[in-house]
Structure formats: structure tokens, C-alpha cells
Amino acid sequence: MNVPLRAGVPNRLRLINITPGLPALTFVLTDGFNTVTWTPVGKDGAELPVAARASREARQLVAVGETYDFEITPKTDERLWLNLVRGNGEWVVQTRLVVRP
């Protein structure tokens, strides 16, 4: 599955863990093998205060029932992948985020 994103403008990603048996999932957004940055903007459906919106490494642990919202502004030449990893480091799934002009 490919997820389309628009280059040069903020795109919002919502991460949710609704699995019954995977209590600790880590989402990691990469450009190839390099982790990119994103800005947290929401938690469990509520907007974060401006003071909590500092850009940081695109890696987030999400427990069952949690929801996180992040913004990214991709560049046209980025090849983004959203990776999902179990708490023990085992890879679960990877999704391509296709950046379009």
C-alpha cells in the first residue's frame, strides 16, 4: 500500500495502535535508512499546546489504545517509509509514503 503525500506543504499522519496483542509498537519514519524528523501536533484526539510541538526524530512508541498525530513537510525527492516494529525489535510492516508535487 502506498500513502500519497504532497511535497512542500504540511501533511498530517495519525498513528494508532488498535491491536489486541501487541502492546508496544514503535513507528519509525525513514528516508531510506535515515530517520527523518516530524512535529508532534496531537495526542489521543486532542491538539498539543504550541510549547509541546518541537520537531524531533520520527520515532514513536504507541501503546494499545493510544493515538498520536504528527506533521511532516516532505521534499519532492524524499523516499519515505513508515516502519512498524514490535517492542522486541521484530519488524511488523512497512508502508511507502509517496511524495507528489
C-alpha positions in Angstrom: 0.0 0.0 0.0 1.3 3.5 -0.9 0.2 6.6 1.1 0.3 9.8 -1.0 1.7 13.0 0.5 2.1 16.5 -1.0 5.6 17.9 -1.3 6.3 21.3 0.3 3.2 21.5 2.5 2.4 20.1 6.0 0.9 16.6 5.9 -0.6 15.1 9.0 0.0 11.5 10.0 -2.2 9.8 12.6 -0.6 6.7 14.3 -3.0 4.4 16.2 -2.4 1.0 17.9 -5.6 -0.9 18.0 -4.0 -4.4 18.1 -5.3 -6.8 20.7 -1.9 -8.5 21.4 0.9 -6.0 20.6 1.1 -3.6 23.5 4.3 -1.9 22.4 4.6 -0.9 18.7 7.2 1.7 17.5 6.5 3.7 14.4 9.7 5.0 12.6 9.6 7.3 9.5 12.7 7.0 7.3 14.1 8.3 4.1 15.9 5.2 3.0 17.9 4.1 6.1 17.9 7.5 7.8 15.3 8.5 10.3 13.7 11.9 9.4 12.0 14.4 11.7 8.4 15.2 12.4 6.5 17.5 14.7 4.0 16.2 17.2 0.7 18.0 17.0 -1.8 15.8 18.8 -2.3 13.0 21.3 -5.5 10.9 21.7 -7.5 13.3 19.6 -6.5 16.5 21.4 -4.3 19.2 19.9 -1.0 19.6 21.7 -0.1 23.1 23.1 2.4 25.1 20.9 5.1 24.6 23.6 4.9 20.8 23.0 5.3 21.0 19.2 9.1 20.8 18.9 10.4 19.0 15.8 12.1 15.7 16.7 13.3 12.3 15.4 10.4 10.5 13.7 10.2 7.6 16.1 7.2 7.0 18.5 6.2 4.1 20.8 2.4 3.6 20.7 0.7 1.5 23.3 -2.7 -0.2 22.7 -5.4 2.4 22.6 -3.1 5.4 22.0 -3.3 7.8 19.1 -0.5 10.3 18.1 -0.7 12.9 15.3 2.4 14.3 13.6 3.1 16.8 10.8 5.8 16.4 8.2 6.6 18.6 5.2 8.2 16.3 2.7 10.5 17.3 -0.1 9.9 16.1 -3.6 13.0 13.9 -3.7 12.3 12.1 -0.4 11.6 8.3 -0.5 9.7 8.0 2.8 8.9 4.7 4.5 6.7 4.3 7.6 8.0 1.2 9.5 6.3 -0.6 12.3 8.4 -2.5 14.8 7.5 -4.7 17.9 9.0 -4.0 21.3 11.5 -6.8 20.8 12.8 -5.2 17.6 11.0 -7.5 15.2 9.8 -5.8 12.0 6.0 -5.9 11.5 5.2 -4.0 8.4 6.5 -1.2 6.2 4.4 1.3 4.1 5.7 3.6 1.4 4.7 7.3 1.6 4.7 8.6 -2.0 5.6 12.3 -2.2 4.0 14.1 -5.1 4.3 17.7 -6.2 
